[in-house]
């Protein structure tokens, strides 16, 4: 709905979905809303899977008697009735491009080869034409759960390319954001704005950024129910302690999530987790008295993790407001510190060239990263007005229940 409103407000029916994955959002925008969509994905294998899903959907549409990909995409208007009947699908699929975004390159050169490469030949840059977009037309850019530095890169390209009429970005994986001094030759993912960069103590540790990615609402429900899933936090803490004892160089062991860890014994959990960091479970004492004593401290681990999550919204707010301030600065607003030894204080935000807002678009029980950063070169009032009412209508029409324990 938000992208459809942006399309109507800007007069753009071309969308570039960056970090499109298997193309689920791109398919909905193309087949469901009739928009002309280019899906850009850095993993060539995922781009190939997305094309396969498109073909499967087209076959199903053919069985339903829907005509093929013919004619321009339909533009849809929201009817005034409260309950909107479902509209027929448009059999015009997205175009998939395997390529990675280069945050430091000019907009017309932003596409790098995919990693790993896809099965087909390298695709032509979809935004490499005159004026920064293919064919010279304006486009909308979106990234749903664009990981790490990908979300800041979208905002940078929007700010310097007049061919991009608007951007809608939902971020995730804040712990993967780069920050000074790494990488030395590329712009950092945090901070973006000069104002935040001038604040003393603005730096965010990996642990703080990682905590900001957790699902606070879901975790609160687990605490209320005294869920057995809480056991996994203690398992993880004990396992990381054992890993560091076995190999002190592994200060931040990258143990991936073990499915249904709470239903396993610790020994079973550890035997699955240790090989993922290159350790042989037979060389690590898993049934020692010390391990048993650590497992008895589950209540303390849960308390510590709960306190960490209380600060998570604050960290996410700082990251997202930094992005808003960056967009305002690009339009002429500047803030930050005074002279040496003077603590920076906020300055009055001046009228800026970019209209931007943070919109809590999704139910956080379904999608913890529910804040969408919307920015455009035209006023957003008509786009955002009544958006919450549209969401309420969808809830009235019936939605699925949130995932239960052990589901994702």
C-alpha positions as CSV (number, residue, x, y, z in Angstrom):
1,X,0.0,0.0,0.0
2,X,2.8,2.4,0.9
3,X,4.6,1.8,-2.4
4,X,1.4,2.1,-4.3
5,X,0.7,5.4,-2.7
6,X,4.2,6.6,-3.5
7,X,3.7,5.5,-7.1
8,X,0.5,7.5,-7.4
9,X,1.9,10.6,-5.6
10,X,5.1,10.7,-7.7
11,X,3.7,9.5,-11.0
12,X,6.2,6.7,-11.1
13,X,5.2,3.2,-12.0
14,X,8.7,1.9,-12.2
15,X,10.1,0.3,-9.0
16,X,13.7,-1.0,-8.3
17,X,13.7,-3.5,-5.4
18,X,17.2,-3.8,-4.1
19,X,18.2,-6.8,-2.1
20,X,15.2,-8.6,-3.6
21,X,16.1,-12.1,-2.4
22,X,13.8,-14.7,-3.9
23,X,11.6,-11.9,-5.2
24,X,8.5,-12.2,-3.0
25,X,8.0,-8.4,-2.7
26,X,8.8,-7.8,-6.3
27,X,6.3,-10.4,-7.4
28,X,3.5,-8.8,-5.3
29,X,4.4,-5.3,-6.7
30,X,4.4,-6.6,-10.3
31,X,1.7,-9.2,-10.4
32,X,-0.5,-7.7,-7.6
33,X,-0.2,-3.9,-8.2
34,X,0.7,-3.8,-11.9
35,X,4.0,-1.9,-11.4
36,X,7.0,-2.3,-13.6
37,X,9.5,-3.9,-11.3
38,X,13.3,-4.5,-11.6
39,X,14.5,-6.8,-8.8
40,X,18.2,-6.5,-7.9
41,X,19.8,-9.3,-5.9
42,X,23.5,-9.7,-5.0
43,X,23.3,-13.5,-4.8
44,X,22.9,-14.9,-8.3
45,X,21.4,-18.1,-7.0
46,X,18.6,-16.3,-5.3
47,X,17.9,-14.3,-8.4
48,X,17.7,-17.6,-10.4
49,X,15.2,-19.0,-7.8
50,X,13.1,-15.8,-8.1
51,X,12.8,-16.3,-11.8
52,X,11.7,-19.9,-11.3
53,X,9.0,-18.8,-8.9
54,X,7.8,-16.2,-11.4
55,X,7.5,-18.9,-14.1
56,X,5.5,-21.1,-11.7
57,X,3.1,-18.2,-10.9
58,X,2.7,-17.4,-14.6
59,X,1.8,-21.1,-15.3
60,X,-0.8,-20.9,-12.6
61,X,-2.2,-17.7,-14.0
62,X,-2.3,-19.4,-17.5
63,X,-4.4,-22.2,-16.0
64,X,-6.8,-19.5,-14.6
65,X,-7.2,-18.0,-18.1
66,X,-5.3,-14.8,-17.4
67,X,-3.8,-13.4,-20.5
68,X,0.0,-13.2,-20.9
69,X,2.5,-10.3,-20.4
70,X,0.9,-7.8,-22.7
71,X,0.6,-4.1,-22.7
72,X,1.6,-1.5,-20.1
73,X,1.1,-2.2,-16.4
74,X,-2.2,-1.1,-15.0
75,X,-2.3,1.8,-12.6
76,X,-4.6,1.2,-9.7
77,X,-6.6,3.6,-7.6
78,X,-7.8,2.9,-4.1
79,X,-11.7,2.8,-4.2
80,X,-13.4,4.8,-1.5
81,X,-15.2,1.8,0.1
82,X,-13.9,0.6,3.4
83,X,-13.5,-3.0,2.4
84,X,-11.6,-3.3,-0.8
85,X,-12.4,-6.4,-2.9
86,X,-9.3,-8.2,-4.2
87,X,-8.2,-7.0,-7.6
88,X,-7.3,-9.5,-10.4
89,X,-3.6,-10.2,-10.9
90,X,-1.6,-8.6,-13.6
91,X,0.4,-11.2,-15.5
92,X,3.4,-8.9,-15.9
93,X,6.3,-10.3,-13.8
94,X,9.4,-8.5,-12.5
95,X,12.7,-8.3,-14.3
96,X,15.5,-9.9,-12.2
97,X,19.0,-8.6,-12.2
98,X,21.9,-10.3,-10.4
99,X,24.2,-7.6,-9.0
100,X,25.5,-6.0,-5.9
101,X,25.2,-2.3,-4.8
102,X,28.4,-0.3,-4.7
103,X,27.7,2.4,-2.0
104,X,30.7,4.5,-3.2
105,X,30.0,4.6,-6.9
106,X,27.9,7.1,-8.9
107,X,24.3,6.0,-9.4
108,X,24.8,5.1,-13.0
109,X,27.6,2.8,-12.1
110,X,26.3,1.3,-8.9
111,X,26.0,-2.3,-10.0
112,X,28.8,-4.8,-9.2
113,X,28.9,-8.5,-10.3
114,X,26.9,-10.8,-8.1
115,X,28.6,-13.0,-5.4
116,X,28.2,-15.9,-6.0
117,X,27.5,-15.4,-9.7
118,X,24.2,-16.5,-11.2
119,X,23.8,-19.0,-14.0
120,X,23.1,-16.4,-16.7
121,X,25.3,-13.7,-18.3
122,X,25.9,-10.4,-16.5
123,X,22.9,-8.2,-16.7
124,X,22.9,-4.6,-17.9
125,X,22.7,-2.0,-15.1
126,X,19.0,-1.2,-14.7
127,X,19.7,2.3,-13.6
128,X,22.6,3.1,-15.8
129,X,20.9,5.2,-18.5
130,X,20.6,8.9,-19.1
131,X,19.9,10.8,-15.9
132,X,20.8,7.8,-13.8
133,X,18.0,5.5,-14.7
134,X,17.4,3.2,-17.7
135,X,15.6,5.1,-20.4
136,X,15.9,8.3,-18.5
137,X,12.7,7.9,-16.5
138,X,12.2,8.3,-12.8
139,X,12.0,5.4,-10.4
140,X,11.0,4.4,-6.9
141,X,13.6,2.5,-5.0
142,X,12.8,0.1,-2.1
143,X,14.6,-2.4,0.0
144,X,12.7,-4.7,2.4
145,X,14.9,-5.8,5.2
146,X,18.0,-4.5,3.4
147,X,20.8,-5.9,5.4
148,X,23.6,-3.9,7.0
149,X,25.2,-1.2,4.8
150,X,22.7,-1.9,2.0
151,X,20.0,0.4,3.6
152,X,22.4,3.4,4.0
153,X,23.6,2.8,0.4
154,X,20.0,3.2,-0.8
155,X,19.7,6.5,1.0
156,X,23.0,7.8,-0.4
157,X,22.0,6.9,-4.0
158,X,18.6,8.5,-3.5
159,X,20.2,11.7,-2.2
160,X,22.5,12.1,-5.2
161,X,20.4,10.8,-8.0
162,X,17.5,13.0,-9.2
163,X,16.2,10.1,-11.2
164,X,15.1,8.4,-7.9
165,X,11.7,10.0,-7.0
166,X,11.4,8.3,-3.7
167,X,12.8,5.6,-1.5
168,X,11.2,3.2,1.1
169,X,13.6,1.3,3.2
170,X,13.1,-1.3,6.0
171,X,16.5,-2.0,7.6
172,X,17.8,-5.0,9.4
173,X,21.0,-6.6,10.7
174,X,22.3,-3.4,12.3
175,X,25.3,-5.4,13.7
176,X,26.6,-5.6,10.1
177,X,26.8,-1.9,9.7
178,X,30.3,-0.6,9.0
179,X,31.7,2.2,11.2
180,X,34.9,4.2,11.2
181,X,37.7,3.4,10.7
182,X,36.4,0.3,8.8
183,X,36.3,0.2,5.8
184,X,38.9,2.9,5.2
185,X,38.0,3.6,1.5
186,X,34.2,3.4,1.7
187,X,31.6,5.6,3.4
188,X,30.4,4.1,6.7
189,X,27.0,2.7,7.3
190,X,26.9,4.5,10.7
191,X,27.0,7.3,11.3
192,X,25.5,8.8,8.1
193,X,24.8,12.3,9.3
194,X,27.3,15.0,10.2
195,X,25.3,15.8,13.3
196,X,25.5,12.4,14.9
197,X,29.1,12.0,13.9
198,X,29.8,15.2,15.9
199,X,28.1,13.8,19.1
200,X,30.5,12.7,21.8
201,X,30.0,9.0,22.5
202,X,27.9,8.3,19.4
203,X,29.8,5.1,18.7
204,X,27.8,1.9,18.9
205,X,29.4,-1.4,19.8
206,X,28.7,-4.6,17.9
207,X,26.8,-5.9,20.9
208,X,24.6,-2.9,21.1
209,X,23.8,-3.0,17.4
210,X,23.1,-6.8,17.5
211,X,20.8,-6.3,20.5
212,X,18.7,-3.8,18.5
213,X,17.8,-6.5,16.1
214,X,15.9,-8.7,18.6
215,X,12.1,-9.0,18.8
216,X,11.2,-7.2,21.9
217,X,7.5,-7.9,21.8
218,X,7.9,-11.6,21.1
219,X,10.4,-11.9,24.0
220,X,8.1,-10.2,26.4
221,X,5.5,-12.8,25.6
222,X,8.0,-15.5,26.3
223,X,8.8,-14.0,29.7
224,X,5.1,-13.8,30.6
225,X,4.6,-17.4,29.7
226,X,7.9,-18.5,31.3
227,X,8.6,-20.2,28.0
228,X,11.0,-23.0,27.7
229,X,12.6,-21.2,24.7
230,X,14.4,-19.0,27.3
231,X,16.7,-21.9,27.9
232,X,18.4,-21.3,24.6
233,X,20.0,-18.0,25.9
234,X,21.7,-19.9,28.7
235,X,22.8,-22.6,26.3
236,X,24.3,-20.0,24.0
237,X,26.1,-18.3,26.9
238,X,27.6,-21.5,28.2
239,X,28.6,-22.6,24.7
240,X,30.4,-19.3,23.9
241,X,32.2,-19.6,27.3
242,X,33.5,-23.1,26.3
243,X,34.5,-21.9,22.8
244,X,36.6,-19.1,24.2
245,X,38.2,-21.4,26.7
246,X,39.1,-23.8,23.9
247,X,40.3,-21.1,21.5
248,X,40.9,-17.7,23.1
249,X,41.2,-16.1,19.6
250,X,37.4,-16.7,19.1
251,X,36.2,-13.6,21.0
252,X,33.0,-13.4,19.0
253,X,32.2,-16.9,17.8
254,X,29.8,-17.0,15.0
255,X,27.6,-19.8,16.1
256,X,24.5,-19.9,13.9
257,X,21.1,-20.5,15.3
258,X,20.4,-24.1,16.3
259,X,16.7,-24.9,15.5
260,X,14.5,-25.8,18.5
261,X,17.5,-25.5,20.8
262,X,15.2,-25.4,23.9
263,X,14.0,-28.9,23.2
264,X,17.6,-30.3,23.3
265,X,19.8,-31.2,26.1
266,X,22.9,-29.0,26.4
267,X,25.2,-31.8,25.2
268,X,23.0,-32.2,22.1
269,X,23.0,-28.5,21.5
270,X,26.8,-28.2,21.9
271,X,27.5,-31.1,19.6
272,X,25.6,-29.3,16.9
273,X,27.1,-25.9,17.6
274,X,30.8,-26.6,18.1
275,X,31.6,-27.9,14.6
276,X,30.2,-24.7,13.2
277,X,33.2,-22.8,14.7
278,X,35.7,-25.5,13.8
279,X,35.9,-27.3,17.1
280,X,35.6,-31.0,17.7
281,X,32.9,-31.7,20.4
282,X,35.0,-34.7,21.7
283,X,37.8,-32.2,22.7
284,X,35.5,-30.0,24.8
285,X,34.2,-31.1,28.3
286,X,30.4,-30.9,28.0
287,X,29.4,-32.8,31.1
288,X,31.7,-31.3,33.7
289,X,30.7,-29.9,37.1
290,X,31.6,-26.4,35.8
291,X,29.2,-26.7,32.9
292,X,26.5,-27.9,35.3
293,X,27.1,-24.9,37.5
294,X,26.8,-22.5,34.6
295,X,23.5,-24.1,33.4
296,X,22.1,-23.4,36.9
297,X,22.5,-19.7,36.3
298,X,19.8,-19.6,33.6
299,X,17.7,-17.0,35.6
300,X,20.7,-14.6,35.6
301,X,21.3,-15.0,31.9
302,X,17.7,-14.3,31.2
303,X,17.7,-11.2,33.5
304,X,20.8,-9.9,31.7
305,X,19.3,-10.5,28.3
306,X,16.1,-8.8,29.3
307,X,18.0,-5.7,30.5
308,X,19.9,-5.6,27.2
309,X,16.6,-5.7,25.3
310,X,15.2,-2.8,27.3
311,X,17.9,-0.6,25.6
312,X,17.4,-2.1,22.1
313,X,14.7,0.4,21.0
314,X,17.0,3.2,22.1
315,X,19.8,2.0,19.9
316,X,17.5,1.4,16.9
317,X,16.1,4.9,17.3
318,X,19.6,6.4,17.2
319,X,20.5,4.5,14.0
320,X,17.2,5.5,12.3
321,X,17.2,9.1,13.4
322,X,20.8,9.4,12.1
323,X,19.5,8.4,8.7
324,X,16.6,10.9,8.9
325,X,19.1,13.7,9.8
326,X,21.4,12.7,6.9
327,X,18.5,13.2,4.5
328,X,17.6,16.5,6.1
329,X,21.3,17.6,5.9
330,X,21.4,16.8,2.2
331,X,18.7,19.4,1.8
332,X,20.6,22.1,3.6
333,X,20.1,21.4,7.3
334,X,23.2,21.2,9.4
335,X,23.6,20.4,13.1
336,X,26.3,19.2,15.4
337,X,28.9,20.6,17.7
338,X,30.4,23.9,18.4
339,X,34.0,24.7,19.0
340,X,36.5,22.5,20.8
341,X,35.3,21.3,24.2
342,X,31.7,22.4,23.5
343,X,29.1,19.7,23.7
344,X,27.0,19.6,20.5
345,X,23.4,20.6,20.9
346,X,20.5,20.1,18.5
347,X,19.9,22.9,16.1
348,X,16.5,23.8,14.6
349,X,15.8,21.7,11.6
350,X,15.6,24.0,8.6
351,X,13.3,23.3,5.6
352,X,15.0,20.6,3.6
353,X,14.9,19.4,0.0
354,X,13.9,15.9,1.0
355,X,10.6,15.0,2.7
356,X,11.2,12.0,5.0
357,X,9.4,10.1,7.8
358,X,9.7,7.0,9.9
359,X,6.5,5.0,9.6
360,X,5.7,2.0,12.0
361,X,4.1,0.1,9.1
362,X,4.1,-3.5,10.3
363,X,2.9,-5.3,13.4
364,X,6.1,-5.9,15.4
365,X,4.9,-9.3,16.5
366,X,5.2,-10.4,12.8
367,X,8.1,-8.2,11.8
368,X,10.3,-6.7,14.6
369,X,11.9,-4.4,12.0
370,X,8.6,-2.6,11.5
371,X,9.8,0.9,10.9
372,X,9.9,2.1,7.3
373,X,12.0,5.1,6.3
374,X,10.2,6.9,3.5
375,X,11.9,9.8,1.7
376,X,10.7,11.7,-1.4
377,X,11.4,14.9,-3.4
378,X,7.7,15.8,-3.1
379,X,5.5,16.2,0.0
380,X,4.5,13.0,1.8
381,X,1.3,14.2,3.4
382,X,-1.1,12.5,0.9
383,X,1.0,9.3,0.9
384,X,1.0,8.9,4.7
385,X,-2.5,10.2,5.4
386,X,-4.9,7.4,6.3
387,X,-2.2,4.7,5.9
388,X,-2.9,3.4,9.4
389,X,-6.6,3.2,8.5
390,X,-5.8,1.0,5.5
391,X,-3.8,-1.3,7.8
392,X,-6.7,-1.5,10.2
393,X,-9.0,-2.6,7.3
394,X,-6.6,-5.4,6.5
395,X,-6.7,-6.5,10.2
396,X,-10.5,-6.4,10.1
397,X,-10.5,-8.5,7.0
398,X,-8.6,-11.1,8.9
399,X,-4.9,-11.9,9.1
400,X,-2.9,-14.9,10.3
401,X,-2.0,-15.4,13.9
402,X,1.5,-14.5,15.0
403,X,4.0,-17.3,14.9
404,X,4.0,-19.5,18.0
405,X,7.0,-21.1,19.8
406,X,9.4,-22.8,17.6
407,X,8.1,-21.1,14.5
408,X,9.7,-18.3,12.5
